[in-house]
Amino acid sequence: MNNTRQTADPIVRYRSISKTFGDLTILHEIDLDIAPAEKVAVIGPSGSGKTTLARLLMTLEEPTSGTIEVNGELLWHKRVNGRLVRADERHLHKMRGNIGMVFQHFNLFPHMNILRNVTEAPIHVLGLPREEAVERAVTMLEKVGLGDKLEAYPSHLSGGQKQRVAIARALVMRPSVMLFDEVTSALDPELVGEVLAVIKEIAREGEMAMMLITHEMDFARDVADRVIFTDGGTIVEEGSPEQIFHDPQSPRLQAFLSRFRAGSGKEVMR
Amino acid sequence: MSLFDLFPSLAKGAALTVEVTVLSALVAFAASFLAGFGRLSRRKSVRALTAVYVEVFRGTSLLVQLFWLYYALPLLGVELPPLAAGVIALGLNHGAYGSEVVRSAVLAVPRGQTEAAIALNMTPWQRMRRVILPQAFVMMIPSFGNLLIELLKGTSLISLITLADLTFQGMVLRTFDASRTFEIFALVLVVYFALAYPLTLGMRGLERRLTAGRV
């Protein structure tokens, strides 16, 4: 079922991406392609570099070496006389329009009500007329089940509601790639379901490529076209959800999954 | 003899005190933001330059700064009227403290806010203007309130460069009748308090208004 997707030009292409902080290697020579509309789940122990993978693509962190392409264009670099130089803010601004991200800790704007959280960027970044931005925002907030909270401030919402607002806020920008960075890790267990349900629905509709960094294995299995297992800054194994969860090849993935099943989730992963 | 015969000259002095406070506060406010952002600049030269300003004005006496502007600058050929010297010295001095308030408030906005703004593709200016500053400004208010009251009380120093402010008028009244020293200075204290307390209330009101609905 992935055939068409893999022959299409990838929307995202990591090429020997490395990231180090001082002596610490977070990512080592990562190669990874994501096809348009492909849903890729990234699993792995904490500190395995999976979050950094997303942060590099969102331009929140700069790769130490290697390149990333989005839509066939270099993200972090520009070619000047055949040499790669670091791109300026203008180039990053242009490229970021393709990418959206939802964070573990929501990062809603606490000084804006819900509606403004979701209309701020469409109005001031995309330049939409206010009415159109509001219409888009309301439609999206209704979709995530928060159509009745437009005037509320983030501090009045539960964690699950905040995260759904954050999802709506990212979606109204209509990115071609969405990054979900452990979006349920900061939530009370009883609120995880509502957020995952929203993401599943978006994934079902989606033209959008998605990178889902998660500790929720059932969710990864349900949503992803492909699952990537990272450990120690490298991609150790990748494959379809069936392959990864039912027929893991590498001892490290086998150990990871059995630890996970034994502890049924989070407490083991912390 | 009642207290009332003291009022006219003290009121005149209080008016000048208020005038100098307002003008100096405007200078201080501008200096706070310029220097506060200067210290956060990506350019090392800008950071160094603002650091020099802040440390010089924080590290030396306000009274001497005042004397320097009023008595020493003329020797270099720059003659400032006393009001200008007072406003500049008070404004720059308190601006140096204010710049630390601006800097630390901007840094106190969680990193995640900037990251969310980047993820929404806001420009650096939009991030500052729409996301960081509105949150930082609320944090600055209590400290700015303190500085403003400090500034108001600091204006008493301008009486030493010939300006007839509230303190100056008190001193003059006392030279007429030293036996009334007690009531004169008591009254001067009361007037300072009457000027300062509304500032406290005003800042509190402003803070409440800016955080309305958020908490």
Interface residues (C-beta under 8 A of the other chain):
Chain A: M58 T59 L60 E89 H93 R96 G97 I99 G100 M101 F103 H105 N107 L108 F109 P110 H111 N113 E120 A121 H124 V125 Y153 S155 A166 R169 A170 M173
Chain B: P110 G112 Q113 E115 A116 I118 A119 L120 N121 M122 T123 P124 Q126 R130 V131 P134 Q135 V138 G213 R214 V215
